């Protein structure tokens, strides 16, 4: 680096002369940027502030986003796909999620196996309520479940649903709207973040069933980006 470039510098370039001018700070993006312009150039022009945010993020993480990465067709395609999702995303927290996912993609040696599109699309689709629930689970429930699992030598089958119900269910309704919680759980099941099943039970008065759920393998991966 020959000089220190800031978000303000890049944004000023983009505002004054168009987003292409901001590219002067990160010329190694090269072909990937040309492809992005060809695919959705008008969107880049209209959302130049977000485009400049993205360029700054690439610039600030050059230790990861090495120039040679951008010579790969696979990486160029991933760059274009992720950039489009980023500039169209209105919510700042979700844009941070997308950046975290792309940074991880850039570092992995198994890019073909990395579920970039699914992760980024989930970050774009998921509701803020679902992100907040996942953040709560990651901070307050998963550490407890891990401790219990280790204490029982891996012999206990734990249900995330039981823990969430204990903390945020009917008994804690004053802190969380129960119906909204159920809707959020249903959303995360549909997105493949939760794996669900119905469990039947018997009581003295009869029987019934309950919806149980845990994180899927994909969900365990996605929640890692929520906590960053």
N, C-alpha and C positions, 0 to 999 in steps of 0.2 A: 504494500500500500504506500502510495506516495503522499497521501494526505488523509486527514480524517473527514469522512463524509457523514453527515447527520441526516435524520429523517427530514428536517426542515430544508436542507440543501437539495435533497432529491425531490421533495415536494415542490420546491420553488422552480426547479428545472422543468418538472412535469407541467406545472401551471403556466409557466411563461411560454414554453416552446413545444408543449405536447409531451406525452409520455416517452417518446423516443429519446428526447433530450436527457431524461433521467437515466437512460441506459448507459450514458457515457461513464457513469460511476461503476457500472458492472458489465464491462464489454465482453467478459468471458461467457455470458449467457448466450450471446451470438445467435446461432441457428434456432435454438429453442424459442427465442423471442420473435424471430421472423415467422416461425410457424404459428405462434400465438396471434400475431398481427393478421396473418392471412386468414385464420379461422374466425377470429372475433375482434378485429381491429377497432370497430366502432365502439364496442363495449369497453375496450381499454381506454379509449379517448374519453368516454363519458364518465368512467370511474377512475380517473387518473390518480386520485388520492390513495385509493386502495391498491392500485397498481404500483404506486411509488412505495407504499408500505411493504409490498411483497419484494420489490427490488432491494429495499433497505435490508430486509430480513436475509436475503441471499447474500448481500454484501457483508453484513455483520457476521455471517457464519461461513466465511470462505474456507475456514479450516475443514469444514464438512463438505460444503458445495465447491469442491475443487474443479478447476477449469476442465480437467480431463473428463469429468462426469458428463459434461454437456456435449461431448462428442459422441455419446452413446444414443442411438435411436430410441432405445427403451427408455432412457432417462428423459430425453426430449419429449416423448409422448406423455410421460408421467408429469413433467413440468407443465405442459400445456393443459392437461386435464385438471390438475390441481389449481393452477392459476385461475382458470375459468370459474371454478367453484368459489375460490377466495374472493374474487372481485364482485361476485354476485351476492355474497353473503352480507346481510345488513348488520348482524349482531357481532359485536367485537369479540365476545367470549368464544363464539363459535369459530371466528377467524383464527383465534389463538389455537384452538383445537386443530384446525386444518394445518397450521404451521408446524405444530408439534408432530403431527402424523408424517408430514412430508420430510421433516428433519430426520425422523427415524428411518424412513424409506431410503434416504440418501446414505445412511450409515450402514445399512444391512448389505451383506454379501449375497443374500438370497432374494434378490429383487423380484424374480419371477414368481416366487411363492408368497411374497408380501401382498396382503390384501388391501392395497392402496385405495383402489376405487371404492371398495365396500366401506372401508373406514372413513374416507372423505365424504362419501355420500351419506353415511350415517350421521357424521358430524353436521352436515348441512340440513338433514331431515329432522333430527331429534329435537324435541322441544326443550325450552329452558328449564321447565319443571323436571324433565327427565335428567338433564345434566345436574341439576341441584340434588336430585335423589341419589344419583350415582356418586356424586361428590360426598354426600353424607355417608353413604354405604362404605366408600373407600376409606374415609377418615375414622368412622365410629364403629363399624360393624365387622369389616374384614379382618382387622387386627385381632379382635376378640375371637373370631372364628378360627383364625390361624393358631392362636394360643391353645384353644380347646382341642383342636385337632392334634397338636403336638403332645398335649398332656395325656391324650388317650391313645398315643402311639399309632395314630392314623386309623384307628378302628371305628371312629364315629362318623356317621353319615350326617352331615350338617345341611340344614335348609336355610337358605337366605331368607325365604318368606317368613319363617318363624321369628327370626331376629328383627326383620322390618316391622312385623306386626307388634312385637313387644315394644319397640321404640316409637313407632309412628302410627299404630293402628287405633282401634276404637278407644282404648284406655288413654291414649295421648291425643285425643281429638282436638283438645284446645290448642295444640301446637301445629296440627296438620289436618287439613280437610281430608276426611277419610275417602269420600267419593273421588276427589281429585287424585289421591294416592292410588286408588284402584285403576283409574284411567291411565295414570302414568305407568303403572306396572303392565297394563295391557299393551301400551305403546311399545315398551321395551321388549315384551314378548314378540310382538309383530316384527320388530327390527332385528330379532335374533340375538339380542343382548342377554335376555333371560331364556332359559329352557323351562317349560312348565309341564305339569301333569296334575291330574285330579286324583285325590286320595279319599277313599271312603272310610267312614268310621261308624261305630255303633255306640249308642248310649242307652241308658235305662229307658228313656222315652222313645227310642227308635234309632234312626240313623241319619246320616247326611254325608256330605262330601265337602272338601275344601280344595282350593287351588294352591298348589305349592310351586315354588320356582327356585332355581339357582342360576348363577351366571353360566353362560355357555363358554366354550373355549374362546369364541370370538368376543364375547362380553368381557372376559377377563383381560383380553388384549385391549379392547376399547377403553375400559375404565382406567387403564394406565395413562392414557392421554388426558383424561379429565383431571387427574391430580397434578399434572405438571404446571 
